[in-house]
Amino acid sequence: MKRYTVYVMALLYLLAGVNHFIHPEFYLKMLNGFLPYPVALNIISGAAEIILAMGLCFTSTRKFSAYGIIALLVAIFPANINMALHASEWSFSAIALFVRLPIQLLLIWWAYVYTKD
């Protein structure tokens, strides 16, 4: 199962990364007024997701990419907290935005699985 779910993970991060470029306004709204250089951060995080997703597909780069995804998830966590704290500015319920936060722990665990040989 682990052999196949890595490709599911790669596809999800690839799609998420591409979405940064298709719908940048969503990510910029998360960052504006919260972190400096929101346009640059959006581009960097989207590109990182795409690159790390591709790295998951090859055994020689999988471990490095999995650690990279963990680092990325930790780095974006404050923006997700900020989004939850300002739920009234979004079309999502506050409950959904707060429930989303611990899901990041599951995503970190999922990436961690691929750091093992």
N, C-alpha and C positions, 0 to 999 in steps of 0.2 A: 504494500500500500504506500509506504514512504517513497518508493521509487516513482510513483505516479503523482502523488500530491504535490511534489515539488514543482511540477509543471503547472498545476492549478495555481499555486502560489505565484509562480513567475508570471502567468497570464494576468492575475489580479493586479500585480504591481506594474506590469506593462500598461494595462488599461488605465490605472490610476495616474501613472506618469504622463501618458498621452493626454489625459483629461486636463492636466495643468496647462496645456497649450491650447486645447479646444475651448475650455471654459475658464480662462484665467480669472475672470471677475469673482468667481466663487472663492478662490484661494486668496485673492487680493483683499476681499472683504474680511477674511480671517486675520489678515496681517496688518492692514492699514490701521495706523494709530497705536499698534501694539508692538511691532518690531520695525526697525529701520530697513530701508531698501526692500519693500515688499515685492516689487517686480523682479528684482534679482533673486530674492529668496524663492519665489515661485518657480522661476526658471531652473535654479539650482536643484530644488527638491524634485521637480518633475523629471529633470534629466537624470538625477540620481536614481529615482525609481525605475526608470527605463533601463539604465545601465546595470543596476543591481538585478533587475528581473532577467536580463539576458545572461548575466553571470550565473544565476541559479541553474541555468540549463546545461551547464558544462561541469563535469565532476572536478575539473582542475581549478575552477573558480568558485565553486558552490559554497565552500566554507567561508571564504572571504566575503562573498556577496551576502550570505546569511548574517554574518557579523555586521556588515554594512547596513542591512535592513534593520537590525536591532538598534544600531546607532541612530538611524534615521527616525525610527519610531520614538525613541527617547527624545530626539531633538524636536520633533513636531508636537510632542505631548503638551507643552505649554500653550501652543496655539489652539489645541483642542479644548483645553481647560478654559481658555479665554472665550472660545466660542460658546461653551456651555454656560459660562457666567453671564454672557450677553445673549441668552436664548431669545429674548424678546425681539432681537434684530434679525432673527432667522425665521424661516418658514417651517422649522422643525420644532417639536415640543421640547420643553426644557427636560422633561423626563428622558426622552430619546437621546438628547445630547449628553446627559449625565450617565446614562446606561452605556453609551458608546465608550466612555473613558476606560472602564475595566476590560472592555473588549481588546484594547491595545495590549493588555497583558497577555491575552491569548495569542495575539499576533506575534508578540515577542517570543513566547514559548514556541510557537509554530516555526519561526525562523531559527530559534535555538536548536531545534531538532536536527537541522541540517548543518550544524557546526560540528557534529560528531561524525567520525569516519565510518 
